[in-house]
């Protein structure tokens, strides 16, 4: 068999569907900024919003590698590879197109501000302010295919099964940047698949004489027939990663404020624009995942410090930036976060807002400082819903008791969210949750009971973490 025969396309396996970001926003940076933002999202040559095909392909490859522990050689058979020596290079057998917003949606973005917090001083770092553009679109469509050849035909059935397991409806896919604070939490919606065979003369003729481009032609065939992605077959693990998802509802007592420095005046209200306004994104009142993550991380570090637990456990869960000494001798590798905090959104209730005045005090005279009057637009008695996802492994198990202790402190009103902690704002009246866990080995599953923690086993695990007795 000649190399030409081996490489001849015998057909294509097509996949098409949608990614849904219901309670998330897409943050895929282009690497460029402008006068309005430090980080622009990706757009095509005509200015249309896109998720680059490279981003989607990279995430799928990573999913397959994680779920099936596939080695590099096996993945290279599908995704191709480059070889600096030029001897073992292989072209990709899978072809992706960019993801575009759903046809009925307009491209909509906003600029979201942030500030880097000094973990040592718990205040904003000098020159630590930044902002980024995020896409508010809820649905994006994807399209890709595998070229079937004589050479790769023996792998196609395995690739089809494995890709089908990743693309199952409602499977979670982190796409883009800033996953640990709520961006890029996508879930698959309807997904279609067609195994199109060019060996059959009728099929090949139909394909060659099509009156539309390849993507539209195949999508039209998908709509005509029952080409929904097949359900997972046996022995295919699907999203087989040990993790827990904690879905919570937090109700706040009295006043609550997460400030939006770019808030626009509310046209439906008679009062003037306040100096401090509650954050809204896409018209929805929200607590950003970064604010929630900061509360959990800071209190976790306080607890760990109290019981002499090493910060390595905290960094292993929350991630940390790498450090490097000038002489290069004290390098600390960066760690990726293994815990993810979604945006928390106002729970369907009509926002109850209240305007409150404030004034700065001159610490020398004890009176009001000149020109220091300002006001706050507060949310009152608000209820928010969000999620926390945590990857579970033997190394991360010691953090589970701390996660529960932070939740307990929130319930005891010993922790505050947002602005005005010293004023008594942002204290939780209640914090309720349910835990769903998937693919936990039996010994890890013992730390959970139904949809909650197994407190007895958490207590024993916590005692193992304590390196000294507190007298």
BAGUTOR-56805 format. One record per residue (C-alpha): residue in three letters; chain; x, z, y. Coordinates in pm, 1 decimal, padded with zeros to 6 digits. Each point is the difference from the previous one (the first is absolute). Layout:
BEGIN
 code unit       c1       c3       c2
  ALA    A        X        Z        Y
...
//
This chain:
BEGIN
 code unit       c1       c3       c2
  UNK    A  00000.0  00000.0  00000.0
  UNK    A  00145.1 -00101.6  00336.2
  UNK    A  00016.7  00226.5  00304.5
  UNK    A -00260.1 -00225.0  00163.9
  UNK    A -00242.8  00063.9 -00287.4
  UNK    A  00063.2  00374.1  00020.5
  UNK    A -00072.0  00011.3  00374.0
  UNK    A -00303.2 -00235.7 -00004.6
  UNK    A -00308.9  00182.5  00135.1
  UNK    A -00255.9  00032.7 -00279.7
  UNK    A -00255.5  00185.3  00207.4
  UNK    A -00047.5  00286.0  00240.9
  UNK    A -00152.6  00346.3 -00022.7
  UNK    A -00171.6  00065.3  00333.1
  UNK    A -00088.6  00336.9  00152.3
  UNK    A -00213.1  00050.3  00309.5
  UNK    A -00175.3  00299.1  00146.9
  UNK    A -00016.7  00250.5  00280.7
  UNK    A  00183.5  00311.1  00109.4
  UNK    A -00220.1  00257.2  00172.1
  UNK    A  00131.6  00254.8  00251.2
  UNK    A -00320.3  00197.7  00053.6
  UNK    A  00156.2  00323.1  00126.1
  UNK    A  00342.2 -00129.8  00087.7
  UNK    A  00174.7 -00237.9  00236.3
  UNK    A  00261.8 -00261.7 -00072.8
  UNK    A  00346.5  00046.3  00143.1
  UNK    A  00227.9 -00288.2 -00102.6
  UNK    A  00266.5 -00026.6  00267.8
  UNK    A  00148.4 -00333.9  00099.9
  UNK    A  00328.7  00154.2  00110.2
  UNK    A -00070.8 -00092.8  00362.0
  UNK    A -00139.9  00183.1  00300.0
  UNK    A -00103.1 -00088.2  00353.2
  UNK    A -00082.4  00169.6  00328.9
  UNK    A -00314.0  00153.1 -00155.4
  UNK    A  00127.8  00140.8 -00329.7
  UNK    A  00315.9  00074.5 -00193.7
  UNK    A -00128.0 -00165.3 -00318.4
  UNK    A -00227.9 -00304.5 -00018.5
  UNK    A -00199.2 -00086.8 -00311.4
  UNK    A  00064.5 -00331.1 -00176.9
  UNK    A -00175.4 -00313.4  00119.1
  UNK    A  00015.9 -00366.1 -00099.3
  UNK    A  00112.5 -00286.2  00223.8
  UNK    A -00345.6 -00025.1  00157.1
  UNK    A -00016.9  00371.5  00081.2
  UNK    A -00231.1  00091.7 -00287.2
  UNK    A  00039.1  00338.9 -00163.2
  UNK    A  00158.8 -00006.4 -00347.5
  UNK    A  00147.7  00218.6 -00270.4
  UNK    A  00309.8 -00194.6 -00107.5
  UNK    A  00005.6 -00134.7 -00353.0
  UNK    A  00342.1  00161.5 -00047.3
  UNK    A -00147.4  00346.5  00064.2
  UNK    A -00277.8 -00050.3 -00255.0
  UNK    A  00235.9 -00149.4 -00259.2
  UNK    A  00246.9  00285.2  00041.7
  UNK    A -00268.3  00264.8 -00049.2
  UNK    A -00136.1 -00170.8 -00313.2
  UNK    A  00348.4 -00028.2 -00146.9
  UNK    A  00061.3  00367.9  00072.0
  UNK    A -00334.5  00093.3 -00161.8
  UNK    A  00086.3 -00191.1 -00317.3
  UNK    A  00344.1  00156.6 -00008.5
  UNK    A -00142.9  00351.9  00041.7
  UNK    A -00292.5 -00028.8 -00240.3
  UNK    A  00174.5 -00179.5 -00281.9
  UNK    A  00359.9  00112.3  00054.3
  UNK    A  00085.0 -00366.8 -00011.0
  UNK    A  00368.4 -00078.1  00025.1
  UNK    A  00138.7 -00232.0  00264.2
  UNK    A  00055.5 -00285.6 -00243.8
  UNK    A -00364.7 -00002.3 -00106.5
  UNK    A -00123.4  00009.6  00360.0
  UNK    A  00241.6 -00276.4  00095.0
  UNK    A -00170.6 -00224.3 -00254.5
  UNK    A -00313.6  00012.1  00215.7
  UNK    A  00119.4  00068.3  00354.6
  UNK    A  00331.8 -00182.4 -00016.3
  UNK    A  00334.2  00131.6  00114.3
  UNK    A  00305.4 -00083.7  00200.8
  UNK    A  00354.0  00020.8 -00131.3
  UNK    A  00293.4  00021.2  00243.6
  UNK    A  00213.9 -00184.6 -00255.6
  UNK    A -00261.5 -00272.8 -00036.3
  UNK    A  00002.9  00001.7 -00379.1
  UNK    A -00323.9  00176.9 -00092.3
  UNK    A -00230.1 -00088.3  00288.1
  UNK    A -00361.7 -00064.1 -00090.5
  UNK    A -00284.6 -00132.3  00211.7
  UNK    A -00316.1  00210.1  00012.2
  UNK    A -00285.1 -00101.3 -00232.7
  UNK    A -00251.4  00185.3  00218.3
  UNK    A -00099.1 -00136.6  00341.1
  UNK    A -00167.7  00206.2  00273.1
  UNK    A -00171.7 -00091.0  00325.3
  UNK    A -00038.3  00219.8  00307.4
  UNK    A -00301.1  00232.5  00013.0
  UNK    A -00249.6 -00066.6  00280.1
  UNK    A -00290.4  00208.0  00128.4
  UNK    A -00333.3 -00068.0 -00170.3
  UNK    A -00152.3 -00317.5  00151.8
  UNK    A -00287.4  00191.3  00161.4
  UNK    A  00235.2  00243.6  00174.4
  UNK    A  00178.1 -00049.3  00327.7
  UNK    A  00361.5  00108.0  00030.0
  UNK    A  00008.4  00332.6  00180.6
  UNK    A  00298.3  00223.5  00071.9
  UNK    A  00076.6  00310.4  00205.0
  UNK    A  00321.5  00169.3  00105.7
  UNK    A  00038.5  00344.7 -00153.5
  UNK    A  00235.5  00250.3  00159.9
  UNK    A  00214.1  00255.6 -00176.3
  UNK    A  00280.3  00245.7  00065.1
  UNK    A  00278.8  00125.4 -00222.0
  UNK    A -00006.6  00377.7 -00039.4
  UNK    A  00312.4  00209.8 -00025.9
  UNK    A -00037.5  00202.4 -00322.5
  UNK    A  00242.9  00256.2  00139.6
  UNK    A -00175.5  00067.4  00330.8
  UNK    A -00353.8 -00122.5 -00089.0
  UNK    A -00020.6 -00197.9  00322.6
  UNK    A  00028.7 -00364.8  00094.0
  UNK    A  00349.3 -00143.1 -00038.1
  UNK    A  00174.8 -00130.7  00309.1
  UNK    A -00088.0 -00370.4  00033.8
  UNK    A -00203.6  00037.7 -00316.9
  UNK    A -00312.4 -00181.6  00120.6
  UNK    A -00082.6 -00331.6 -00165.4
  UNK    A -00300.5 -00220.4 -00062.4
  UNK    A -00102.9 -00273.0 -00239.0
  UNK    A -00270.2 -00262.2 -00035.0
  UNK    A -00242.1  00043.6 -00290.8
  UNK    A -00268.9 -00233.8 -00132.8
  UNK    A -00354.6  00134.7 -00017.0
  UNK    A -00129.5 -00267.7 -00236.6
  UNK    A -00169.1  00144.7 -00304.9
  UNK    A  00032.5 -00292.7 -00242.2
  UNK    A  00276.4 -00248.8 -00075.0
  UNK    A -00011.8 -00282.0 -00255.1
  UNK    A  00286.2 -00087.3 -00233.4
  UNK    A  00083.6 -00303.7 -00213.4
  UNK    A  00287.0 -00060.8 -00242.2
  UNK    A  00072.1 -00180.1 -00325.3
  UNK    A  00239.5 -00013.8 -00294.7
  UNK    A  00134.9 -00341.3 -00093.8
  UNK    A -00016.8 -00042.6 -00378.0
  UNK    A  00285.5 -00193.4 -00159.9
  UNK    A  00127.3 -00055.2 -00352.1
  UNK    A  00284.0  00236.3  00084.5
  UNK    A -00212.2  00296.4  00115.0
  UNK    A -00307.4 -00053.8 -00216.7
  UNK    A  00098.8  00281.9 -00236.0
  UNK    A -00015.0  00248.6  00289.9
  UNK    A -00329.1 -00112.6  00159.5
  UNK    A -00236.0  00210.4 -00213.9
  UNK    A  00200.6  00314.5  00076.2
  UNK    A  00017.0 -00080.7  00372.9
  UNK    A -00374.3 -00061.4  00008.7
  UNK    A -00078.6  00334.6 -00164.6
  UNK    A  00235.9  00194.7  00221.2
  UNK    A -00108.7 -00159.2  00326.4
  UNK    A -00362.7  00050.0 -00104.3
  UNK    A  00065.6  00372.4 -00041.1
  UNK    A  00146.5  00028.2  00350.8
  UNK    A -00275.9 -00206.3  00165.4
  UNK    A -00295.6  00190.9 -00147.5
  UNK    A -00276.4  00077.0  00255.6
  UNK    A  00055.7  00324.1  00191.7
  UNK    A  00366.7  00028.3 -00104.1
  UNK    A  00208.3  00140.0  00284.8
  UNK    A  00279.4 -00206.3  00155.2
  UNK    A  00221.7  00129.0  00281.3
  UNK    A  00084.5 -00297.4  00220.6
  UNK    A  00214.4 -00013.9  00310.7
  UNK    A  00156.0  00304.6  00163.9
  UNK    A -00077.2  00368.1  00062.9
  UNK    A -00191.9  00062.7 -00323.8
  UNK    A  00063.3  00374.7  00009.3
  UNK    A -00200.2  00034.5  00321.7
  UNK    A -00297.2 -00218.6 -00086.2
  UNK    A  00095.5 -00359.6  00075.8
  UNK    A -00037.6 -00276.8 -00256.7
  UNK    A -00226.7  00172.6 -00254.8
  UNK    A -00153.3 -00311.9 -00151.3
  UNK    A -00234.3 -00023.7 -00297.3
  UNK    A -00085.7 -00317.3 -00187.2
  UNK    A -00353.2 -00129.7  00033.9
  UNK    A -00129.1 -00299.0 -00195.7
  UNK    A  00285.1 -00182.9 -00174.3
  UNK    A -00029.6 -00341.7 -00170.8
  UNK    A  00221.8 -00177.3 -00252.3
  UNK    A  00009.3 -00356.0 -00137.5
  UNK    A  00237.3 -00121.5 -00269.2
  UNK    A  00011.9 -00371.0  00087.3
  UNK    A  00147.8 -00225.2 -00268.8
  UNK    A  00168.9 -00326.5  00106.3
  UNK    A  00056.6 -00109.1 -00362.0
  UNK    A -00368.7 -00094.8 -00027.1
  UNK    A -00034.9 -00349.4  00158.3
  UNK    A -00342.3  00078.8  00145.9
  UNK    A  00125.4  00314.8  00171.6
  UNK    A  00307.7 -00175.3  00135.9
  UNK    A -00209.9 -00287.4  00134.1
  UNK    A -00242.1  00244.0  00163.5
  UNK    A  00290.9  00177.1  00166.1
  UNK    A  00175.7 -00316.5  00120.7
  UNK    A -00320.3 -00156.4  00140.5
  UNK    A -00114.8  00315.9  00180.3
  UNK    A -00128.0 -00051.1  00355.3
  UNK    A  00118.4  00336.0  00134.1
  UNK    A  00335.2  00171.1  00014.8
  UNK    A  00107.6  00188.0 -00310.4
  UNK    A -00103.2  00344.6  00123.9
  UNK    A -00350.1 -00105.0  00107.6
  UNK    A -00047.3 -00206.6 -00315.8
  UNK    A  00081.4  00291.0 -00230.3
  UNK    A -00200.0  00251.7  00201.9
  UNK    A -00300.4 -00231.5 -00018.2
  UNK    A  00034.5 -00011.3 -00379.5
  UNK    A  00023.4  00378.6 -00004.3
  UNK    A -00326.5  00029.1  00190.7
  UNK    A -00176.9 -00247.7 -00227.6
  UNK    A  00076.2  00173.2 -00329.6
  UNK    A  00046.9  00347.3 -00139.2
  UNK    A  00367.8  00037.4  00075.7
  UNK    A  00016.1  00368.3  00088.1
  UNK    A  00322.4  00163.3 -00110.0
  UNK    A -00033.5  00114.7 -00362.4
  UNK    A -00018.9  00373.2 -00060.0
  UNK    A  00317.8  00171.0 -00114.9
  UNK    A  00080.9 -00062.2 -00363.2
  UNK    A  00118.1  00273.0 -00234.1
  UNK    A  00362.3  00115.9  00018.5
  UNK    A  00016.4 -00096.4  00366.8
  UNK    A  00057.8  00315.3  00203.5
  UNK    A -00149.9 -00118.0  00328.9
  UNK    A  00089.9  00223.0  00290.0
  UNK    A  00185.5  00228.9 -00238.8
  UNK    A  00183.2  00220.5  00242.1
  UNK    A -00033.3  00376.6 -00015.0
  UNK    A -00170.4  00107.0  00321.1
  UNK    A -00273.3  00215.1  00148.2
  UNK    A -00243.8 -00092.0  00276.3
  UNK    A -00145.1  00284.0  00202.2
  UNK    A -00309.1 -00107.1  00197.8
  UNK    A -00086.7  00259.8  00261.9
  UNK    A -00252.9  00083.8  00269.0
  UNK    A  00118.4  00221.9  00284.1
  UNK    A -00243.8  00148.3  00252.9
  UNK    A  00144.2  00134.0  00324.9
  UNK    A -00116.0  00305.0  00185.4
  UNK    A -00083.7 -00061.9  00364.6
  UNK    A  00247.8 -00212.9  00200.7
  UNK    A  00233.4 -00260.8 -00149.2
  UNK    A  00226.3 -00258.7  00165.3
  UNK    A  00242.3 -00265.1 -00126.7
  UNK    A  00106.4 -00168.0  00322.1
  UNK    A -00012.9 -00374.3  00059.9
  UNK    A  00233.0 -00078.9  00291.8
  UNK    A -00139.4 -00353.1  00028.5
  UNK    A -00370.2  00092.4 -00000.2
  UNK    A -00225.0 -00224.2  00207.6
  UNK    A -00283.5  00138.6  00213.8
  UNK    A -00322.5  00038.0 -00196.4
  UNK    A -00250.4 -00241.8  00152.8
  UNK    A -00291.8  00190.1 -00153.8
  UNK    A  00081.0  00327.4  00172.2
  UNK    A -00042.7  00095.6  00360.4
  UNK    A  00303.5  00226.9  00029.2
  UNK    A  00337.5 -00130.6  00112.2
  UNK    A  00276.4 -00074.7 -00247.5
  UNK    A  00158.7  00323.2 -00121.0
  UNK    A  00374.2  00059.2  00000.0
  UNK    A -00013.4  00081.7 -00370.8
  UNK    A -00236.6 -00197.7 -00226.1
  UNK    A -00054.0  00014.7 -00375.1
  UNK    A  00173.1 -00273.2 -00200.4
  UNK    A -00211.1 -00292.4 -00116.3
  UNK    A  00124.9 -00300.7 -00197.3
  UNK    A -00229.4 -00297.2 -00035.5
  UNK    A -00278.8  00202.5  00159.9
  UNK    A  00026.5  00277.3 -00263.5
  UNK    A  00099.0  00358.2  00079.9
  UNK    A  00302.1  00072.2 -00217.2
  UNK    A  00278.7  00242.9 -00081.1
  UNK    A  00307.4 -00213.0 -00078.9
  UNK    A  00174.2  00061.9 -00329.2
  UNK    A  00318.1  00092.1  00187.9
  UNK    A -00174.4  00299.7  00161.2
  UNK    A -00128.7  00126.1 -00335.7
  UNK    A  00332.4 -00059.1 -00174.7
  UNK    A  00181.4  00193.8  00272.9
  UNK    A -00222.2  00304.7 -00051.4
  UNK    A  00050.1 -00001.6 -00378.2
  UNK    A  00374.1 -00059.5  00017.6
  UNK    A  00073.1  00264.4  00263.4
  UNK    A -00198.8  00271.2 -00176.3
  UNK    A  00153.5 -00100.5 -00337.4
  UNK    A  00347.2  00043.8  00147.8
  UNK    A -00094.9  00341.6  00139.8
  UNK    A -00123.2  00114.9 -00341.8
  UNK    A  00305.5 -00142.6 -00174.7
  UNK    A  00230.4  00174.2  00245.7
  UNK    A -00179.0  00331.3 -00051.9
  UNK    A  00051.1 -00005.0 -00377.3
  UNK    A  00348.2 -00155.1  00015.8
  UNK    A -00117.9 -00322.6 -00158.2
  UNK    A  00240.3 -00284.8  00061.0
  UNK    A -00111.6 -00263.9  00249.2
  UNK    A  00099.9 -00261.3 -00254.7
  UNK    A -00342.0  00040.9 -00162.7
  UNK    A -00176.5 -00054.1  00334.6
  UNK    A  00215.3 -00302.8  00083.6
  UNK    A -00062.6 -00139.6 -00346.7
  UNK    A -00375.5  00003.8  00066.0
  UNK    A -00022.5 -00079.3  00372.9
  UNK    A  00307.1 -00221.8  00017.8
  UNK    A  00287.6  00023.3  00245.1
  UNK    A  00224.7 -00223.8  00202.1
  UNK    A  00354.0 -00050.3 -00119.2
  UNK    A  00285.9  00160.3  00187.5
  UNK    A  00360.3 -00105.9  00033.7
  UNK    A  00302.0  00183.6  00136.6
  UNK    A  00249.4 -00175.1  00224.2
  UNK    A  00264.6 -00000.1 -00270.8
  UNK    A -00249.9 -00125.5 -00259.2
  UNK    A  00068.3  00294.4 -00228.6
  UNK    A -00333.4  00181.0  00034.7
  UNK    A -00256.3 -00270.5 -00061.5
  UNK    A -00349.4  00108.1 -00098.8
  UNK    A -00216.7 -00278.8 -00145.3
  UNK    A -00344.2 -00060.7  00145.4
  UNK    A -00297.6  00098.5 -00215.5
  UNK    A -00331.8 -00179.3 -00011.2
  UNK    A -00314.1  00206.8  00048.9
  UNK    A -00196.7  00074.9 -00316.6
  UNK    A -00301.5  00141.5  00185.7
  UNK    A -00234.6 -00210.4  00210.0
  UNK    A -00247.8  00113.4  00264.8
  UNK    A -00282.4 -00231.6  00099.7
  UNK    A -00160.7 -00018.3  00339.1
  UNK    A -00284.3  00251.2  00014.3
  UNK    A -00316.4 -00136.3  00163.3
  UNK    A -00294.3  00171.5  00162.6
  UNK    A -00261.0  00050.7 -00269.5
  UNK    A -00286.1 -00212.2  00124.3
  UNK    A -00132.9  00258.2  00244.6
  UNK    A -00075.1 -00072.3  00364.8
  UNK    A  00306.1  00115.4  00195.7
  UNK    A -00066.3  00316.7  00198.1
  UNK    A  00228.6 -00010.8  00301.7
  UNK    A  00069.3  00254.2  00269.2
  UNK    A  00201.8 -00030.2  00318.5
  UNK    A  00222.9  00298.0  00077.6
  UNK    A  00211.2  00053.1  00310.6
  UNK    A  00349.3  00144.4  00006.5
  UNK    A  00266.0  00080.6  00254.2
  UNK    A  00374.4  00052.6 -00018.7
  UNK    A  00129.1  00335.6  00118.6
  UNK    A  00297.0  00038.0  00232.7
  UNK    A  00214.0  00247.7 -00192.1
  UNK    A  00167.5  00119.5  00320.9
  UNK    A -00310.7  00084.2  00204.2
  UNK    A -00240.7  00056.3 -00288.5
  UNK    A -00253.0 -00226.9  00170.1
  UNK    A -00115.8 -00351.9 -00066.7
  UNK    A  00271.6 -00262.8  00029.8
  UNK    A -00055.9 -00263.2  00267.5
  UNK    A -00179.3 -00316.9 -00117.1
  UNK    A -00011.0  00134.2 -00357.0
  UNK    A -00373.7 -00023.2 -00077.6
  UNK    A -00077.9 -00195.2 -00317.3
  UNK    A -00278.8 -00023.3 -00253.8
  UNK    A -00050.3 -00044.9 -00372.8
  UNK    A -00272.1 -00188.5 -00185.0
  UNK    A -00039.4  00203.1 -00318.7
  UNK    A -00183.1 -00059.5 -00325.4
  UNK    A -00218.3  00295.0 -00096.8
  UNK    A -00080.1  00112.6 -00357.1
  UNK    A  00132.1 -00326.6 -00145.1
  UNK    A  00025.2 -00079.1 -00371.1
  UNK    A  00260.3 -00244.0 -00133.6
  UNK    A  00063.8 -00155.5 -00341.4
  UNK    A  00335.5 -00114.7 -00137.0
  UNK    A  00217.1 -00026.5 -00309.9
  UNK    A  00338.7  00116.2 -00121.0
  UNK    A  00176.2 -00183.0 -00282.6
  UNK    A  00301.8  00151.2 -00174.0
  UNK    A  00223.0 -00148.1 -00268.0
  UNK    A  00065.5  00251.2 -00277.1
  UNK    A  00320.0  00045.2 -00197.9
  UNK    A  00194.9  00291.8 -00145.8
  UNK    A  00211.9  00021.3  00314.7
  UNK    A -00307.3  00007.3  00226.7
  UNK    A -00206.2  00251.8 -00198.3
  UNK    A  00150.3  00303.9  00185.2
  UNK    A -00170.0 -00122.9  00317.8
  UNK    A -00353.6  00032.7 -00142.1
  UNK    A -00029.6  00375.9  00076.9
  UNK    A  00117.1 -00063.5  00356.9
  UNK    A -00262.9 -00271.9  00041.1
  UNK    A -00267.0  00250.3 -00098.9
  UNK    A  00145.7  00272.9  00224.9
  UNK    A -00012.5 -00233.0  00301.5
  UNK    A -00365.9 -00074.2 -00077.9
  UNK    A -00065.7  00373.3 -00027.1
  UNK    A  00159.6  00057.8  00341.5
  UNK    A -00222.5 -00270.5  00149.8
  UNK    A -00304.8  00173.2 -00146.2
  UNK    A  00120.7  00335.6  00135.1
  UNK    A  00017.3 -00154.9  00348.6
  UNK    A  00372.9  00064.0  00009.7
  UNK    A  00078.2 -00366.0  00066.5
  UNK    A -00114.8 -00228.2  00280.1
  UNK    A -00016.3 -00377.4  00036.3
  UNK    A  00044.9 -00200.8  00314.5
  UNK    A  00046.5  00117.9  00356.6
  UNK    A -00051.3  00348.1  00144.1
  UNK    A  00096.1  00234.2 -00283.7
  UNK    A  00070.1  00282.6  00246.6
  UNK    A -00346.5 -00054.0  00148.3
  UNK    A -00161.4  00047.8 -00339.7
  UNK    A -00087.9 -00366.7 -00044.2
  UNK    A  00019.8 -00192.7 -00325.8
  UNK    A -00069.5  00287.7 -00239.1
  UNK    A -00187.3 -00093.6 -00316.3
  UNK    A -00330.4  00166.7 -00078.1
  UNK    A  00010.6 -00134.9 -00356.7
  UNK    A  00216.1 -00221.0 -00221.2
  UNK    A -00160.9 -00129.0 -00318.5
  UNK    A  00152.9 -00246.2 -00244.6
  UNK    A -00013.0 -00159.8 -00341.6
  UNK    A  00303.7 -00107.0 -00200.8
  UNK    A  00011.8 -00309.8 -00216.6
  UNK    A  00305.2 -00047.9 -00217.2
  UNK    A  00110.1 -00297.0 -00204.5
  UNK    A  00255.6 -00062.6 -00272.9
  UNK    A  00136.4  00354.8  00001.7
  UNK    A  00195.4  00101.3 -00310.4
  UNK    A -00168.3  00288.9 -00181.0
  UNK    A  00232.8  00269.4  00132.8
  UNK    A -00054.4 -00109.1  00360.6
  UNK    A -00375.3 -00020.1 -00045.7
  UNK    A -00006.1  00372.2 -00080.2
  UNK    A  00040.5  00077.0  00370.2
  UNK    A -00343.8 -00142.0  00070.5
  UNK    A -00341.2  00111.2 -00115.0
  UNK    A -00283.8 -00244.1  00053.3
  UNK    A  00020.3 -00122.8  00358.2
  UNK    A  00202.6  00297.1  00122.2
  UNK    A  00329.9  00181.0 -00051.7
  UNK    A  00050.1  00233.6 -00292.5
  UNK    A  00090.5  00302.6  00213.6
  UNK    A  00134.9  00213.0 -00284.5
  UNK    A  00251.7 -00263.7 -00101.1
  UNK    A  00083.1 -00073.7  00365.0
  UNK    A  00074.3  00369.4  00050.2
  UNK    A  00239.8  00003.4 -00295.0
  UNK    A  00167.2 -00315.7  00124.9
  UNK    A  00032.4  00154.4  00346.3
  UNK    A  00167.4  00310.9 -00142.3
  UNK    A  00257.0 -00222.7 -00167.4
  UNK    A  00080.6 -00147.9  00341.4
  UNK    A  00067.2  00336.8  00165.5
  UNK    A  00368.7  00080.8 -00013.8
  UNK    A -00022.3  00354.1  00139.6
  UNK    A -00251.2  00279.3  00035.4
  UNK    A -00140.2  00069.2  00343.0
  UNK    A  00028.6  00374.2  00067.3
//
